[in-house]
Amino acid sequence: MTDMTEMAPHDFWQVIHPPGTFPDDREFTSFYIAALEDGRQLCLPIRVLADGEHALASLIVNQASFAVLDALAEDLAEKIRPMRIDVVAGLPTLGLTLAAAVAQKLGHARYVPLGTSRKFWYRDELSVALSSITTPTQEKRLYIDPRMLPLLSGRRVGLIDDVISSGASIVSGLNLLTACGIEPVVIGAAMLQSERWRESLAAAGPQWITRIVGVFATPILKRNDGGRWQAPARP
């Protein structure tokens, strides 16, 4: 097993470690050990929430090494391959990196990026308000390029984001696509961060929760009496 006490900030998200590299004791100091289904491990920095007593594990895929991105994309692509996706749509900003990689793994020639930058030929009716847990104070709108609609209409669409946390970004994407007459058959992410997204997805429509697919899941951590971060016991 590897010592868990030292890791430089720029070292996160750079290596997929073999199973058993780090102990699975459910207590953490500076970083969280996420486990993929095959037991491989990924070190994630711990971000303390405003109350000082709870924290989340963080993943930023466009800061990951190519090897880590490739592994996450491969895993997610294999999970959604049985859904026979015709086209992948990606959510900005970080979801675009993963969506492009997943589309390539599925053998697609291209993917459809949604965006927050309004080009002059975009149409306001093809946009929705967008909020994100990582940028809660920024007011943005989510757009789809009207030229891309023929690629999605009548097709089996997979909607991809890097992380699903509060569910706000995914719901915005679903609202935009459904307003365009497009209903994704699967919603994929590298990380499912806590369970908070379930309420948002359930409110958006009872069908969505069953269509969520993630490479791995991380919990809300709580500071224990020893000052370490405690993950809840597995059921």
Secondary structure, 3 states (H helix, E strand, C coil): CCCCCCCCHHHCCCCCECCCCCCCCCEECCEEEEECCCCCEEEEEEEECCCCCEEEECCCHHHCCHHHHHHHHHHHHHHHHHHCCCEEEECCCHHHHHHHHHHHHCCCCCCEECECCCCCCCCHHHEEEECCCCCCCCCEEEECCHHHHHHHCCCCEEEEEEEECCCHHHHHHHHHHHHCCCCCCEEEEEEEECCCHHHHHHHHCCCCHHHEEEEEEECCEEECCCCCEECCCCC
